[in-house]
Amino acid sequence: MFAEIVCKDISELRDVLHEKLQKIKGIERTETFISLEESFSRSVKVLDQ
């Protein structure tokens, strides 16, 4: 299985791998590939100040 996960930083990635994925029954191991060239756009809602 291949899953693409977007994290804001390495700390969040660590949390996803160790605290979320590894706790799912049936997952025995993971292999991580980090893409530094991936670009994406986010919708940001600006709140009135």
TIVO-2410 file (N, C-alpha, C; in nm, 3 decimals):
# residues 49
REC num residu      c1      c2      c3 atome chaine
REC   1      M   0.085  -0.116   0.000     N      A
REC   1      M   0.000   0.000   0.000    CA      A
REC   1      M   0.090   0.123   0.000     C      A
REC   2      F   0.047   0.226  -0.069     N      A
REC   2      F   0.119   0.352  -0.073    CA      A
REC   2      F   0.026   0.462  -0.024     C      A
REC   3      A   0.073   0.543   0.067     N      A
REC   3      A  -0.007   0.655   0.118    CA      A
REC   3      A   0.077   0.781   0.113     C      A
REC   4      E   0.017   0.889   0.068     N      A
REC   4      E   0.085   1.019   0.067    CA      A
REC   4      E   0.031   1.099   0.185     C      A
REC   5      I   0.123   1.142   0.270     N      A
REC   5      I   0.087   1.218   0.389    CA      A
REC   5      I   0.163   1.350   0.386     C      A
REC   6      V   0.093   1.460   0.402     N      A
REC   6      V   0.156   1.592   0.403    CA      A
REC   6      V   0.160   1.640   0.548     C      A
REC   7      C   0.280   1.670   0.596     N      A
REC   7      C   0.299   1.717   0.733    CA      A
REC   7      C   0.363   1.854   0.732     C      A
REC   8      K   0.335   1.932   0.836     N      A
REC   8      K   0.390   2.067   0.841    CA      A
REC   8      K   0.537   2.069   0.881     C      A
REC   9      D   0.583   1.967   0.954     N      A
REC   9      D   0.723   1.961   0.994    CA      A
REC   9      D   0.760   1.818   1.035     C      A
REC  10      I   0.885   1.796   1.067     N      A
REC  10      I   0.934   1.662   1.099    CA      A
REC  10      I   0.873   1.609   1.229     C      A
REC  11      S   0.840   1.698   1.320     N      A
REC  11      S   0.776   1.657   1.444    CA      A
REC  11      S   0.637   1.597   1.418     C      A
REC  12      E   0.563   1.660   1.331     N      A
REC  12      E   0.431   1.608   1.295    CA      A
REC  12      E   0.444   1.475   1.221     C      A
REC  13      L   0.542   1.464   1.134     N      A
REC  13      L   0.567   1.338   1.063    CA      A
REC  13      L   0.597   1.226   1.162     C      A
REC  14      R   0.682   1.254   1.260     N      A
REC  14      R   0.716   1.155   1.362    CA      A
REC  14      R   0.591   1.110   1.438     C      A
REC  15      D   0.506   1.206   1.472     N      A
REC  15      D   0.382   1.174   1.543    CA      A
REC  15      D   0.292   1.085   1.458     C      A
REC  16      V   0.277   1.119   1.332     N      A
REC  16      V   0.191   1.040   1.243    CA      A
REC  16      V   0.246   0.898   1.231     C      A
REC  17      L   0.376   0.883   1.212     N      A
REC  17      L   0.435   0.751   1.194    CA      A
REC  17      L   0.427   0.667   1.321     C      A
REC  18      H   0.467   0.722   1.433     N      A
REC  18      H   0.479   0.645   1.556    CA      A
REC  18      H   0.350   0.637   1.637     C      A
REC  19      E   0.275   0.742   1.642     N      A
REC  19      E   0.156   0.745   1.727    CA      A
REC  19      E   0.027   0.708   1.655     C      A
REC  20      K   0.027   0.717   1.524     N      A
REC  20      K  -0.096   0.689   1.450    CA      A
REC  20      K  -0.082   0.562   1.365     C      A
REC  21      L   0.007   0.563   1.266     N      A
REC  21      L   0.018   0.449   1.174    CA      A
REC  21      L   0.060   0.320   1.242     C      A
REC  22      Q   0.161   0.325   1.327     N      A
REC  22      Q   0.211   0.203   1.390    CA      A
REC  22      Q   0.110   0.140   1.486     C      A
REC  23      K   0.009   0.214   1.526     N      A
REC  23      K  -0.092   0.161   1.617    CA      A
REC  23      K  -0.209   0.095   1.544     C      A
REC  24      I  -0.208   0.102   1.410     N      A
REC  24      I  -0.314   0.039   1.331    CA      A
REC  24      I  -0.284  -0.110   1.318     C      A
REC  25      K  -0.380  -0.192   1.356     N      A
REC  25      K  -0.363  -0.337   1.350    CA      A
REC  25      K  -0.330  -0.380   1.207     C      A
REC  26      G  -0.228  -0.460   1.193     N      A
REC  26      G  -0.187  -0.511   1.063    CA      A
REC  26      G  -0.068  -0.439   1.004     C      A
REC  27      I  -0.036  -0.320   1.051     N      A
REC  27      I   0.082  -0.249   1.002    CA      A
REC  27      I   0.202  -0.298   1.081     C      A
REC  28      E   0.295  -0.359   1.012     N      A
REC  28      E   0.414  -0.414   1.076    CA      A
REC  28      E   0.535  -0.322   1.063     C      A
REC  29      R   0.540  -0.249   0.952     N      A
REC  29      R   0.652  -0.157   0.932    CA      A
REC  29      R   0.612  -0.050   0.832     C      A
REC  30      T   0.688   0.057   0.830     N      A
REC  30      T   0.666   0.164   0.732    CA      A
REC  30      T   0.799   0.200   0.668     C      A
REC  31      E   0.792   0.258   0.552     N      A
REC  31      E   0.910   0.309   0.483    CA      A
REC  31      E   0.875   0.450   0.439     C      A
REC  32      T   0.962   0.546   0.469     N      A
REC  32      T   0.932   0.686   0.446    CA      A
REC  32      T   1.018   0.744   0.335     C      A
REC  33      F   0.955   0.813   0.243     N      A
REC  33      F   1.023   0.889   0.137    CA      A
REC  33      F   0.981   1.034   0.155     C      A
REC  34      I   1.076   1.123   0.161     N      A
REC  34      I   1.046   1.265   0.180    CA      A
REC  34      I   1.069   1.339   0.049     C      A
REC  35      S   0.969   1.413   0.006     N      A
REC  35      S   0.979   1.492  -0.116    CA      A
REC  35      S   0.998   1.638  -0.078     C      A
REC  36      L   1.109   1.695  -0.120     N      A
REC  36      L   1.137   1.836  -0.091    CA      A
REC  36      L   1.093   1.928  -0.206     C      A
REC  37      E   1.061   1.869  -0.320     N      A
REC  37      E   1.025   1.950  -0.435    CA      A
REC  37      E   0.875   1.960  -0.456     C      A
REC  38      E   0.798   1.894  -0.374     N      A
REC  38      E   0.652   1.897  -0.386    CA      A
REC  38      E   0.601   2.036  -0.352     C      A
REC  39      S   0.519   2.089  -0.436     N      A
REC  39      S   0.458   2.218  -0.404    CA      A
REC  39      S   0.307   2.202  -0.411     C      A
REC  40      F   0.238   2.273  -0.327     N      A
REC  40      F   0.093   2.270  -0.325    CA      A
REC  40      F   0.044   2.403  -0.274     C      A
REC  41      S  -0.081   2.431  -0.302     N      A
REC  41      S  -0.138   2.557  -0.255    CA      A
REC  41      S  -0.243   2.527  -0.149     C      A
REC  42      R  -0.255   2.615  -0.054     N      A
REC  42      R  -0.353   2.602   0.053    CA      A
REC  42      R  -0.446   2.721   0.048     C      A
REC  43      S  -0.570   2.696   0.081     N      A
REC  43      S  -0.664   2.806   0.098    CA      A
REC  43      S  -0.648   2.857   0.240     C      A
REC  44      V  -0.625   2.985   0.252     N      A
REC  44      V  -0.607   3.046   0.384    CA      A
REC  44      V  -0.716   3.148   0.405     C      A
REC  45      K  -0.788   3.134   0.513     N      A
REC  45      K  -0.893   3.231   0.546    CA      A
REC  45      K  -0.834   3.337   0.636     C      A
REC  46      V  -0.842   3.461   0.593     N      A
REC  46      V  -0.789   3.574   0.670    CA      A
REC  46      V  -0.901   3.627   0.758     C      A
REC  47      L  -0.876   3.632   0.888     N      A
REC  47      L  -0.974   3.682   0.981    CA      A
REC  47      L  -0.959   3.833   0.997     C      A
REC  48      D  -1.071   3.903   1.008     N      A
REC  48      D  -1.067   4.047   1.033    CA      A
REC  48      D  -1.006   4.072   1.170     C      A
REC  49      Q  -0.925   4.177   1.180     N      A
REC  49      Q  -0.859   4.208   1.307    CA      A
REC  49      Q  -0.926   4.320   1.377     C      A
***
